[in-house]
Amino acid sequence: MKPTFIVNESKRKVTYKVRKIGTKKKLHEISTLCGIQTCAIIYGPNETKTKLWPSQSEVQRVINKFNGMSEIDQRKNMSTQESFLKKNFEKVRDQLKKARDENKKNEIELFMFQCLGVGSIINKGDTIDMNYLLKVINLNLRYVYGKKSGDQPQHGIGVAANGI
């Protein structure tokens, strides 16, 4: 759900107060758990004074440390919403690819074991990539032979260019 402006003023004030407390709590948690320095400068429309967390001296210390860094080092840890989303999208895309590859491997292994159970190749039509099946068989044979003796050479089935 995308956050939208809260029209009702009393609800907006309550939400601000609750979120401000929650933000301070999260900053304290990440600081403690990760051993990093955090601070917050919070200015609400109905407040006469800016709220500094955890204290004015700590906020000033963190800001001075940041300002003392080179511009390159400052930018290294900064990200825009676009770059943050792009990085996370790439990470999720990589996870999806790994999951698809794992599913394909599991599907082929299941097919392989079904064929072993029946004693012949089950007709799956064009849904099974025979080259990939041979690759999975070879991997399983290497695993079996490797378990049998770590010194033995690895055996397997050769795969011809045409898949036969």
Number of C-alpha atoms within 10 A of each C-alpha: 3 3 5 6 6 11 8 8 9 10 11 13 15 11 13 13 13 11 12 17 12 12 14 17 12 12 19 17 13 13 14 12 9 8 9 10 15 18 20 18 12 14 13 13 8 7 9 8 10 11 15 17 17 15 13 13 11 16 18 13 14 15 13 11 11 13 11 11 11 10 10 8 11 12 10 9 7 10 11 8 9 9 11 11 12 12 13 12 12 11 12 12 12 12 12 12 12 12 12 12 12 12 12 16 16 13 13 21 16 12 17 18 12 14 14 12 10 9 9 10 12 12 9 8 7 7 7 14 13 14 15 15 19 19 18 17 18 18 16 14 16 17 14 13 17 15 11 10 10 10 9 11 10 15 14 15 11 11 14 8 7 6 12 9
